[in-house]
Amino acid sequence: MSDLNRGIMKFEGADSPKAVTIFSVLLLGSIIALIIWALQVAYAVQ
């Protein structure tokens, strides 16, 4: 068992490149969306 197959991702194939890519894209996308939202709220940027 690899280290990536522990903790929150307790399923087979959690350390596959496809799963890691999907989760990282979702994570980075949500972070970018939060930053854009925060900038729009704070500075009224359109």
N, CA, C and O atoms as a printed pandas DataFrame, in Angstrom:
     atom_number atom_name residue_name chain_id  residue_number  x_coord  y_coord  z_coord
0              1         N          MET        A               1    0.849   -1.184    0.000
1              2        CA          MET        A               1    0.000    0.000    0.000
2              3         C          MET        A               1    0.891    1.243    0.000
3              4         O          MET        A               1    1.812    1.367    0.807
4              5         N          SER        A               2    0.600    2.141   -0.905
5              6        CA          SER        A               2    1.389    3.375   -0.961
6              7         C          SER        A               2    0.853    4.384    0.052
7              8         O          SER        A               2   -0.228    4.209    0.615
8              9         N          ASP        A               3    1.620    5.429    0.269
9             10        CA          ASP        A               3    1.215    6.453    1.228
10            11         C          ASP        A               3   -0.014    7.220    0.756
11            12         O          ASP        A               3   -0.758    7.753    1.579
12            13         N          LEU        A               4   -0.241    7.287   -0.554
13            14        CA          LEU        A               4   -1.393    8.029   -1.059
14            15         C          LEU        A               4   -2.703    7.263   -0.881
15            16         O          LEU        A               4   -3.782    7.837   -1.027
16            17         N          ASN        A               5   -2.614    5.984   -0.569
17            18        CA          ASN        A               5   -3.816    5.161   -0.420
18            19         C          ASN        A               5   -4.241    5.101    1.044
19            20         O          ASN        A               5   -4.821    4.105    1.479
20            21         N          ARG        A               6   -3.963    6.143    1.796
21            22        CA          ARG        A               6   -4.322    6.193    3.209
22            23         C          ARG        A               6   -5.072    7.490    3.490
23            24         O          ARG        A               6   -5.248    8.331    2.609
24            25         N          GLY        A               7   -5.498    7.626    4.713
25            26        CA          GLY        A               7   -6.148    8.863    5.129
26            27         C          GLY        A               7   -7.498    9.057    4.485
27            28         O          GLY        A               7   -8.353    8.173    4.533
28            29         N          ILE        A               8   -7.694   10.236    3.871
29            30        CA          ILE        A               8   -9.007   10.577    3.342
30            31         C          ILE        A               8   -9.349    9.774    2.083
31            32         O          ILE        A               8  -10.526    9.562    1.789
32            33         N          MET        A               9   -8.345    9.332    1.349
33            34        CA          MET        A               9   -8.585    8.608    0.094
34            35         C          MET        A               9   -8.378    7.115    0.314
35            36         O          MET        A               9   -7.380    6.551   -0.134
36            37         N          LYS        A              10   -9.309    6.480    0.995
37            38        CA          LYS        A              10   -9.188    5.063    1.341
38            39         C          LYS        A              10   -9.916    4.189    0.329
39            40         O          LYS        A              10  -10.881    3.507    0.677
40            41         N          PHE        A              11   -9.465    4.203   -0.908
41            42        CA          PHE        A              11  -10.039    3.303   -1.897
42            43         C          PHE        A              11   -8.957    2.864   -2.857
43            44         O          PHE        A              11   -7.939    3.537   -3.019
44            45         N          GLU        A              12   -9.188    1.733   -3.488
45            46        CA          GLU        A              12   -8.207    1.206   -4.430
46            47         C          GLU        A              12   -8.054    2.148   -5.611
47            48         O          GLU        A              12   -9.044    2.675   -6.120
48            49         N          GLY        A              13   -6.847    2.358   -6.040
49            50        CA          GLY        A              13   -6.598    3.230   -7.174
50            51         C          GLY        A              13   -6.512    4.698   -6.809
51            52         O          GLY        A              13   -6.487    5.559   -7.688
52            53         N          ALA        A              14   -6.465    4.991   -5.511
53            54        CA          ALA        A              14   -6.398    6.398   -5.090
54            55         C          ALA        A              14   -5.085    7.039   -5.503
55            56         O          ALA        A              14   -4.999    8.260   -5.637
56            57         N          ASP        A              15   -4.061    6.215   -5.706
57            58        CA          ASP        A              15   -2.761    6.765   -6.075
58            59         C          ASP        A              15   -2.481    6.646   -7.568
59            60         O          ASP        A              15   -1.343    6.819   -8.005
60            61         N          SER        A              16   -3.523    6.348   -8.357
61            62        CA          SER        A              16   -3.320    6.260   -9.805
62            63         C          SER        A              16   -3.149    7.670  -10.379
63            64         O          SER        A              16   -3.730    8.623   -9.859
64            65         N          PRO        A              17   -2.373    7.805  -11.426
65            66        CA          PRO        A              17   -2.157    9.143  -12.009
66            67         C          PRO        A              17   -3.448    9.823  -12.440
67            68         O          PRO        A              17   -3.576   11.042  -12.335
68            69         N          LYS        A              18   -4.406    9.038  -12.924
69            70        CA          LYS        A              18   -5.685    9.621  -13.358
70            71         C          LYS        A              18   -6.433   10.231  -12.175
71            72         O          LYS        A              18   -6.945   11.347  -12.271
72            73         N          ALA        A              19   -6.496    9.511  -11.070
73            74        CA          ALA        A              19   -7.207   10.020   -9.889
74            75         C          ALA        A              19   -6.501   11.233   -9.311
75            76         O          ALA        A              19   -7.153   12.201   -8.919
76            77         N          VAL        A              20   -5.178   11.193   -9.254
77            78        CA          VAL        A              20   -4.419   12.327   -8.717
78            79         C          VAL        A              20   -4.632   13.561   -9.589
79            80         O          VAL        A              20   -4.774   14.667   -9.069
80            81         N          THR        A              21   -4.656   13.383  -10.912
81            82        CA          THR        A              21   -4.870   14.501  -11.829
82            83         C          THR        A              21   -6.260   15.096  -11.635
83            84         O          THR        A              21   -6.404   16.316  -11.567
84            85         N          ILE        A              22   -7.275   14.257  -11.546
85            86        CA          ILE        A              22   -8.648   14.735  -11.374
86            87         C          ILE        A              22   -8.784   15.518  -10.074
87            88         O          ILE        A              22   -9.348   16.612  -10.062
88            89         N          PHE        A              23   -8.271   14.964   -8.984
89            90        CA          PHE        A              23   -8.401   15.629   -7.692
90            91         C          PHE        A              23   -7.611   16.927   -7.651
91            92         O          PHE        A              23   -8.064   17.907   -7.061
92            93         N          SER        A              24   -6.440   16.947   -8.269
93            94        CA          SER        A              24   -5.649   18.179   -8.244
94            95         C          SER        A              24   -6.294   19.268   -9.099
95            96         O          SER        A              24   -6.256   20.442   -8.730
96            97         N          VAL        A              25   -6.885   18.896  -10.235
97            98        CA          VAL        A              25   -7.577   19.886  -11.071
98            99         C          VAL        A              25   -8.788   20.448  -10.324
99           100         O          VAL        A              25   -9.036   21.653  -10.363
100          101         N          LEU        A              26   -9.534   19.588   -9.650
101          102        CA          LEU        A              26  -10.683   20.061   -8.880
102          103         C          LEU        A              26  -10.245   20.980   -7.745
103          104         O          LEU        A              26  -10.874   22.009   -7.498
104          105         N          LEU        A              27   -9.182   20.613   -7.063
105          106        CA          LEU        A              27   -8.703   21.418   -5.951
106          107         C          LEU        A              27   -8.205   22.781   -6.426
107          108         O          LEU        A              27   -8.574   23.812   -5.864
108          109         N          LEU        A              28   -7.370   22.782   -7.456
109          110        CA          LEU        A              28   -6.838   24.048   -7.964
110          111         C          LEU        A              28   -7.948   24.914   -8.558
111          112         O          LEU        A              28   -7.930   26.135   -8.402
112          113         N          GLY        A              29   -8.903   24.296   -9.233
113          114        CA          GLY        A              29  -10.023   25.043   -9.792
114          115         C          GLY        A              29  -10.867   25.707   -8.723
115          116         O          GLY        A              29  -11.297   26.850   -8.883
116          117         N          SER        A              30  -11.103   24.992   -7.633
117          118        CA          SER        A              30  -11.895   25.589   -6.560
118          119         C          SER        A              30  -11.131   26.707   -5.863
119          120         O          SER        A              30  -11.732   27.701   -5.455
120          121         N          ILE        A              31   -9.821   26.562   -5.720
121          122        CA          ILE        A              31   -9.022   27.630   -5.122
122          123         C          ILE        A              31   -9.053   28.871   -6.012
123          124         O          ILE        A              31   -9.225   29.986   -5.518
124          125         N          ILE        A              32   -8.887   28.684   -7.312
125          126        CA          ILE        A              32   -8.929   29.818   -8.242
126          127         C          ILE        A              32  -10.300   30.486   -8.217
127          128         O          ILE        A              32  -10.394   31.713   -8.246
128          129         N          ALA        A              33  -11.363   29.686   -8.165
129          130        CA          ALA        A              33  -12.713   30.259   -8.107
130          131         C          ALA        A              33  -12.910   31.071   -6.838
131          132         O          ALA        A              33  -13.533   32.132   -6.879
132          133         N          LEU        A              34  -12.392   30.596   -5.712
133          134        CA          LEU        A              34  -12.512   31.345   -4.464
134          135         C          LEU        A              34  -11.723   32.654   -4.514
135          136         O          LEU        A              34  -12.181   33.677   -4.006
136          137         N          ILE        A              35  -10.546   32.622   -5.122
137          138        CA          ILE        A              35   -9.751   33.843   -5.238
138          139         C          ILE        A              35  -10.467   34.867   -6.116
139          140         O          ILE        A              35  -10.527   36.048   -5.773
140          141         N          ILE        A              36  -11.006   34.419   -7.240
141          142        CA          ILE        A              36  -11.741   35.327   -8.135
142          143         C          ILE        A              36  -12.960   35.903   -7.429
143          144         O          ILE        A              36  -13.227   37.101   -7.520
144          145         N          TRP        A              37  -13.695   35.052   -6.728
145          146        CA          TRP        A              37  -14.869   35.519   -5.989
146          147         C          TRP        A              37  -14.472   36.545   -4.926
147          148         O          TRP        A              37  -15.133   37.572   -4.771
148          149         N          ALA        A              38  -13.389   36.263   -4.196
149          150        CA          ALA        A              38  -12.959   37.175   -3.138
150          151         C          ALA        A              38  -12.538   38.524   -3.712
151          152         O          ALA        A              38  -12.841   39.565   -3.129
152          153         N          LEU        A              39  -11.845   38.516   -4.847
153          154        CA          LEU        A              39  -11.436   39.771   -5.471
154          155         C          LEU        A              39  -12.633   40.563   -5.954
155          156         O          LEU        A              39  -12.656   41.788   -5.840
156          157         N          GLN        A              40  -13.628   39.875   -6.494
157          158        CA          GLN        A              40  -14.835   40.573   -6.974
158          159         C          GLN        A              40  -15.598   41.189   -5.814
159          160         O          GLN        A              40  -16.110   42.303   -5.932
160          161         N          VAL        A              41  -15.680   40.486   -4.708
161          162        CA          VAL        A              41  -16.408   41.006   -3.547
162          163         C          VAL        A              41  -15.647   42.150   -2.898
163          164         O          VAL        A              41  -16.245   43.151   -2.502
164          165         N          ALA        A              42  -14.335   42.009   -2.787
165          166        CA          ALA        A              42  -13.541   43.006   -2.078
166          167         C          ALA        A              42  -13.360   44.288   -2.879
167          168         O          ALA        A              42  -13.407   45.381   -2.315
168          169         N          TYR        A              43  -13.158   44.170   -4.171
169          170        CA          TYR        A              43  -12.809   45.337   -4.978
170          171         C          TYR        A              43  -13.839   45.690   -6.047
171          172         O          TYR        A              43  -13.618   46.619   -6.824
172          173         N          ALA        A              44  -14.943   44.981   -6.103
173          174        CA          ALA        A              44  -15.998   45.216   -7.085
174          175         C          ALA        A              44  -15.427   45.203   -8.501
175          176         O          ALA        A              44  -15.784   46.047   -9.323
176          177         N          VAL        A              45  -14.549   44.255   -8.786
177          178        CA          VAL        A              45  -13.988   44.088  -10.129
178          179         C          VAL        A              45  -15.002   43.362  -10.978
179          180         O          VAL        A              45  -15.628   42.402  -10.528
180          181         N          GLN        A              46  -15.167   43.822  -12.216
181          182        CA          GLN        A              46  -16.177   43.171  -13.046
182          183         C          GLN        A              46  -15.583   42.125  -13.901
183          184         O          GLN        A              46  -16.295   41.475  -14.667
